């Protein structure tokens, strides 16, 4: 995607292809197609195995990756938790010879982390009171990590784990080998939400899945149409912004769905007259907005 969120390219892989093995082929093909001399790869931590990071380094790529700071080496965790960052501040910690770790703090993120944890705890407390939780529920999946076993039968909350986890509220880490400033690294990583938005719109509004096709050519055509449709969606979004309207692209599309064009054939001359009907105020506003 471009900085403005316009889709630039896509690729398709078989459903049983491991996602971690799809990234490097796409990057190499994209770099070759557009003759790029320099390319910085930005990705969340879920896509980045240690092998992928090693391959990026071997091929000379720069990268900005989401860091799993709670899973870092103990000495790095201690360094991170000893920081006293204020809202909007960031600092750099040397990760290894090839990369550095950028740590930032946000009050907004801290509130969100606390809210999500409290919501998860409320669900656990309800389950504990109902007696639905057993020994098998004590694992590291989601908020189950806060559970402990009292004796052989009673499941309860481990408040020490809860307190330890709260120390990470508001902290976010980025692993990078670039020479960009901390602010540039964070700003560029934050563009990933545009990718997430594209996936959401493709899956919901454009219904790219489920795919009701079996032949490869039809699957490819279906995804190509969805890709082109998202291009049109982004252009609609851009034009609405230029026209300084409060309408979102979704709202404009919903209004457009209610507009009908009728064809009238004269019974004698057989002449055909075409007329688009604008009945509601929303329909008339949209038509005026686009000089239709």
Secondary structure as the mmCIF struct_conf table of DSSP 4:
data_model
#
loop_
_struct_conf.conf_type_id
_struct_conf.id
_struct_conf.beg_label_comp_id
_struct_conf.beg_label_asym_id
_struct_conf.beg_label_seq_id
_struct_conf.end_label_comp_id
_struct_conf.end_label_asym_id
_struct_conf.end_label_seq_id
TURN_TY1_P TURN_TY1_P1 UNK A 3 UNK A 4
TURN_TY1_P TURN_TY1_P2 UNK A 15 UNK A 16
BEND BEND1 UNK A 17 UNK A 17
HELX_RH_3T_P HELX_RH_3T_P1 UNK A 19 UNK A 21
TURN_TY1_P TURN_TY1_P3 UNK A 22 UNK A 22
HELX_RH_AL_P HELX_RH_AL_P1 UNK A 23 UNK A 33
TURN_TY1_P TURN_TY1_P4 UNK A 34 UNK A 35
BEND BEND2 UNK A 37 UNK A 37
STRN STRN1 UNK A 40 UNK A 43
HELX_RH_3T_P HELX_RH_3T_P2 UNK A 45 UNK A 47
HELX_RH_AL_P HELX_RH_AL_P2 UNK A 50 UNK A 58
TURN_TY1_P TURN_TY1_P5 UNK A 59 UNK A 60
STRN STRN2 UNK A 62 UNK A 67
HELX_RH_3T_P HELX_RH_3T_P3 UNK A 69 UNK A 71
BEND BEND3 UNK A 72 UNK A 72
HELX_RH_AL_P HELX_RH_AL_P3 UNK A 74 UNK A 81
TURN_TY1_P TURN_TY1_P6 UNK A 82 UNK A 82
HELX_LH_PP_P HELX_LH_PP_P1 UNK A 85 UNK A 86
TURN_TY1_P TURN_TY1_P7 UNK A 87 UNK A 88
STRN STRN3 UNK A 90 UNK A 94
BEND BEND4 UNK A 96 UNK A 98
STRN STRN4 UNK A 100 UNK A 105
HELX_RH_AL_P HELX_RH_AL_P4 UNK A 107 UNK A 130
TURN_TY1_P TURN_TY1_P8 UNK A 131 UNK A 131
HELX_RH_3T_P HELX_RH_3T_P4 UNK A 135 UNK A 137
BEND BEND5 UNK A 139 UNK A 141
HELX_RH_3T_P HELX_RH_3T_P5 UNK A 142 UNK A 146
STRN STRN5 UNK A 147 UNK A 150
TURN_TY1_P TURN_TY1_P9 UNK A 151 UNK A 153
STRN STRN6 UNK A 154 UNK A 157
HELX_RH_AL_P HELX_RH_AL_P5 UNK A 159 UNK A 166
TURN_TY1_P TURN_TY1_P10 UNK A 167 UNK A 170
STRN STRN7 UNK A 171 UNK A 176
HELX_RH_AL_P HELX_RH_AL_P6 UNK A 182 UNK A 189
TURN_TY1_P TURN_TY1_P11 UNK A 190 UNK A 191
HELX_RH_AL_P HELX_RH_AL_P7 UNK A 192 UNK A 203
TURN_TY1_P TURN_TY1_P12 UNK A 204 UNK A 205
BEND BEND6 UNK A 206 UNK A 206
BEND BEND7 UNK A 210 UNK A 210
BEND BEND8 UNK A 215 UNK A 215
HELX_RH_AL_P HELX_RH_AL_P8 UNK A 216 UNK A 242
TURN_TY1_P TURN_TY1_P13 UNK A 243 UNK A 244
BEND BEND9 UNK A 246 UNK A 246
HELX_RH_AL_P HELX_RH_AL_P9 UNK A 249 UNK A 256
TURN_TY1_P TURN_TY1_P14 UNK A 257 UNK A 258
STRN STRN8 UNK A 260 UNK A 265
TURN_TY1_P TURN_TY1_P15 UNK A 267 UNK A 269
STRN STRN9 UNK A 272 UNK A 277
BEND BEND10 UNK A 280 UNK A 280
HELX_RH_AL_P HELX_RH_AL_P10 UNK A 281 UNK A 289
TURN_TY1_P TURN_TY1_P16 UNK A 290 UNK A 291
#
